[in-house]
Amino acid sequence: MSDQIYVGNAVADGAADDGWLLGHFRPPGDPRHSDEVEIKWGVHRPGEVRADWVRGEVRTALLVLVSGRFRVELPGRSVLLSEPGDYVVWGRGVDHSWRAEELSTVLTVRWPSVAGYRVG
């Protein structure tokens, strides 16, 4: 049963995959492999922005601010997360982008985990 348990560190484990810890991109048999959900521990430098808007999103997402100030851009709306625990949820089909206004740590959960999508 120990092959179904994994203990790690989000910063260290996510370093190879832009912070993504769990999802379809982990190898089958790894307890972090999932077709249902993806989880990311993201650390973003001040001024860091998503290069392009995500368009035609087929997943639902939850983004929770752990620390810093982080802005999520949605169609017709800009959401500033400024207090630890602030969060935003958007559904399938909602285009989005983001910008770190300060050094920010965010926890992102997306579902389902869709094979063929870029990890980042």
KOLLUMLUM-632063 format. One record per residue: x, y, z of N, C-alpha, C, O in turn. Coordinates in steps of 0.1 Angstrom, whole numbers, padded with zeros to 4 digits, always signed. Each point is the difference from the previous one (the first is absolute). Layout:
XYZXYZXYZXYZ ...
This chain:
+0008-0012+0000-0008+0012+0000+0009+0013+0000-0005+0010-0003 +0017-0011+0007+0009+0012+0000+0002+0006-0013+0003+0012-0001 -0006-0019-0010+0002+0006-0013-0012+0009-0004+0000+0007-0010 -0010-0006+0019-0011+0009-0001+0001+0012+0009-0010+0007+0002 +0021-0005+0004+0003+0011+0009+0012+0008-0005+0010-0006-0004 -0011+0019+0003+0011+0008-0004+0001+0012+0010-0010+0006+0003 +0021-0003+0002+0003+0011+0008+0010+0008-0006+0011-0005-0005 -0013+0018+0003+0009+0009-0007-0001+0014+0005-0006+0003+0010 +0012+0006-0018+0000+0014+0002-0005+0007-0012+0006-0003-0011 -0016+0011+0012-0006+0006-0012+0010+0009-0008+0000-0001-0013 +0009+0008+0019+0009+0008-0007+0010-0009-0008+0003+0002-0011 +0003-0012+0018+0010-0008-0006-0007-0009-0011+0006-0001-0011 -0017-0005+0014-0006-0009-0010-0006+0007-0012+0000-0006-0011 -0005+0018+0013-0006+0008-0011+0010+0006-0009-0003+0005-0011 +0016-0004+0015+0010+0007-0007+0002-0005-0015+0002+0009-0009 -0004-0021+0007+0002-0006-0014-0012+0003-0009+0001-0001-0012 -0013+0004+0018-0012+0001-0008-0007+0013+0003-0013+0001+0001 +0020+0010+0000-0006+0013+0002-0009+0001+0012-0010+0007+0001 +0013-0016+0010-0008+0001+0012-0011-0011+0000-0006-0002+0011 +0003-0005-0022-0011-0009+0000+0004-0013+0007+0011-0006-0003 -0019+0002+0013+0004-0011+0009-0008-0013-0003+0005-0011+0001 -0017+0012-0006-0009-0011-0002-0008+0002-0012-0005+0011-0003 +0003-0022-0005-0008+0001-0012+0004-0011-0010+0008-0009+0003 -0014+0010-0015+0002-0011-0010+0015-0001-0004+0004-0010-0005 +0004+0020+0007+0014+0001-0005+0009-0008+0009+0012-0002-0004 -0016-0002+0016+0008-0009+0008-0001-0014-0005-0011-0004-0006 +0021-0005+0007+0000-0013-0006-0011-0009+0007-0002+0001+0012 -0005-0009-0020-0009-0010+0005+0007-0008+0011+0012-0004-0001 -0019+0001+0012+0005-0007+0011+0006+0009+0011+0001-0004+0012 +0002+0017-0016+0004+0010+0010-0013+0004+0007-0009+0004-0006 +0010-0003+0020-0012+0005+0007-0005+0014-0004-0011+0004+0003 +0020+0003-0009-0003+0014-0005-0007+0000-0014-0003+0011-0005 +0002-0022-0001-0006-0001-0013-0016+0001+0002-0005-0007+0008 -0001+0016-0016-0015+0001+0001-0005+0005-0013+0005+0009-0006 -0016-0015+0001-0008+0005-0011-0011+0009+0004-0007+0006-0008 +0005-0005+0021-0012+0007+0005+0004+0015+0005-0008+0009-0001 +0020-0007+0005+0004+0013+0006+0015+0003-0002+0008-0009-0002 -0005+0022+0001+0014+0004+0000+0002+0010+0011-0009+0008+0003 +0021-0008+0003+0002+0009+0012+0014+0006-0003+0010-0007-0003 -0009+0020+0006+0012+0008-0003+0003+0008+0013-0009+0006+0006 +0022-0005-0003+0005+0009+0010+0009+0010-0008+0011-0003-0004 -0017+0014+0002+0007+0010-0008+0006+0011+0008-0006+0007+0008 +0019-0004-0011+0007+0011+0006+0004+0009-0012+0007-0004-0009 -0012+0017+0010+0001+0009-0011+0007+0013+0004-0004+0006+0010 +0014-0002-0017+0007+0012+0002-0008+0013-0002-0010-0001-0008 +0013+0012+0015-0008+0012-0003+0001+0004-0015+0011+0000-0006 -0022+0003+0001-0001+0004-0014-0001-0011-0010-0003+0002-0012 +0004-0015+0017-0001-0011-0009-0015-0001-0005-0009+0001+0007 +0008-0003-0020-0013-0001-0007-0001-0013-0008+0010-0005-0004 -0022+0000+0002-0003-0011-0009+0003+0005-0014-0006+0011-0003 +0014-0017-0005+0004+0005-0013-0012+0002-0009-0001+0011-0007 -0009-0020+0007-0012+0001-0009-0012-0003+0009+0001-0008+0009 -0012+0013-0013-0013-0004+0006-0003-0014-0003+0003-0005-0011 -0009-0002+0020-0005-0014-0002-0013+0002-0007-0009+0007+0006 +0007-0012-0018-0013+0001-0007-0006-0014-0003+0008-0009-0002 -0021+0008+0003-0007-0012-0002+0003-0010+0011+0001-0012-0003 +0000+0016+0015+0003-0009+0011-0011-0010+0002-0012+0002-0001 +0017-0015+0003-0010-0011+0002+0000-0005+0014-0007-0010+0003 +0014+0017+0006+0001-0005+0014-0006+0011+0009-0002+0012-0005 -0002-0016+0017-0004+0010+0010+0013+0002+0009+0008-0009+0001 -0007+0021+0005+0012+0002+0007-0003+0008+0013-0010+0008+0001 +0018-0011+0009-0001+0007+0013+0015+0005+0003+0009-0008-0001 -0008+0021+0004+0013+0006+0003-0001+0006+0013-0008+0009+0002 +0017-0013+0008+0000+0005+0014+0013+0007+0002+0011-0005-0002 -0012+0017+0007+0012+0008+0004+0006-0005+0013-0007-0001+0010 +0020-0003-0010+0006-0004+0013+0007+0012+0005-0001+0003+0012 +0008+0005-0020+0007+0012+0004+0002+0009-0012+0000-0005-0011 +0002+0018+0014+0002+0010-0011-0012+0007-0004-0010+0001+0007 +0011+0004-0020-0012+0007-0006+0000-0005-0015+0010+0000-0007 -0021-0006+0003-0001-0007-0013-0013+0004-0006-0011+0000+0005 +0012+0004-0018-0011+0005-0008-0004-0011-0010+0009-0004-0008 -0022+0001+0007-0005-0009-0010-0009+0008-0009-0009+0007+0004 +0012-0008-0017-0008+0007-0010-0010-0010-0007+0004-0010-0004 -0016+0014+0005-0011-0007-0006-0008+0009-0010+0002+0012+0001 -0009-0018-0010-0008+0009-0009-0008+0010+0007-0010-0003+0007 +0013+0016-0009-0008+0011+0006+0002+0001+0015-0008+0008+0006 +0018-0014+0000+0002+0000+0014+0014-0002+0004+0007-0009-0005 -0002+0017+0014+0014-0002+0006-0002-0003+0015-0006+0008+0007 +0012-0019-0003-0002-0004+0014+0014+0001+0007+0010-0006-0004 -0009+0014+0015+0012+0002+0008-0001-0009+0012-0009+0002+0008 +0018-0011-0006+0001-0009+0012+0011+0007+0008+0012+0000-0004 -0015+0005+0016+0010+0007+0008+0001-0005+0014+0010+0004+0007 -0019-0012-0002+0001-0005+0013+0002-0015+0000-0007-0007-0009 +0015+0001+0017+0002-0015+0000-0014-0006+0001-0008+0003+0009 +0005-0013-0018-0012-0007+0000-0010+0006-0010-0010-0007-0003 +0012+0019-0002-0008+0005-0011+0000-0010-0012+0011-0005-0003 -0022+0003-0003+0000-0009-0012-0010+0004-0010-0009+0008+0002 +0010-0014-0014-0009+0002-0011-0002-0014-0007+0010-0008-0001 -0022+0006-0004-0003-0012-0007-0006+0004-0013-0008+0009-0001 +0013-0015-0010-0007+0002-0013-0002-0013-0007+0007-0010+0002 -0018+0010-0010-0004-0013-0006+0005-0002-0014+0007+0008-0006 -0011-0019+0000+0003-0003-0013-0004+0011-0010-0011+0006+0002 +0019-0004-0012-0003+0010-0010+0004+0014+0004-0002+0009-0008 +0007-0006+0020+0004+0013+0005+0014+0003-0004+0009-0007+0006 -0006+0016-0015+0014+0004-0003+0006+0007+0012-0007+0006+0008 +0020-0007-0006+0006+0006+0011+0015+0003-0002+0006-0006-0009 -0001+0015+0018+0015+0002+0000+0002+0005+0015-0009+0001+0008 +0022+0002-0005+0003+0004+0013+0013+0008+0000+0008+0000-0009 -0006+0007+0021+0012+0008+0002+0003+0000+0015-0009+0002+0008 +0022-0004-0004+0004+0001+0014+0004+0014+0002+0009+0005-0006 -0016+0002+0015+0003+0014+0004+0011+0001+0010+0007+0010+0001 -0005-0021+0007+0011-0001+0010+0005-0015-0002-0007-0008-0007 +0018+0005+0014+0003-0014+0001-0012-0007+0006-0004+0003+0011 -0001-0013-0019-0012-0007+0004+0001-0015-0001+0007-0005-0008 -0013-0001+0018-0002-0015+0000-0015-0003-0001-0008+0006+0007 +0005-0014-0017-0015-0003-0002-0001-0016-0002+0009-0006-0005 -0020+0001+0010-0003-0014-0002-0012+0000-0010-0010+0006+0002 +0013-0014-0013-0010-0001-0010-0005-0014-0001+0008-0010+0000 -0021+0008-0002-0006-0013-0002-0008+0001-0013-0008+0009-0001 +0010-0018-0008-0007+0000-0013-0006-0014-0001+0006-0010+0003 -0018+0009-0009-0006-0013-0003-0009+0001-0012-0007+0010-0002 +0006-0021-0006+0008-0012+0001+0015+0003-0004+0003+0010-0006 +0005-0020+0007+0014+0000-0005-0001-0005-0014-0003-0012-0002 +0006+0021-0008-0002-0004-0014+0013-0003-0007+0008+0009-0001 -0006-0021-0003+0012-0004-0007+0001+0008-0013-0010+0003-0006 +0022+0000+0003+0003+0008-0012+0001+0015+0003+0005+0007-0009 -0010-0002+0020+0002+0014+0004+0013+0002+0005+0006-0009+0007 +0000+0020-0010+0013+0004+0006-0001+0001+0015-0010+0004+0005 +0020-0008+0002+0000+0000+0014-0002+0014+0005-0007+0002+0010 +0015+0008-0015+0000+0013+0005-0012+0008-0001+0000+0012+0004 
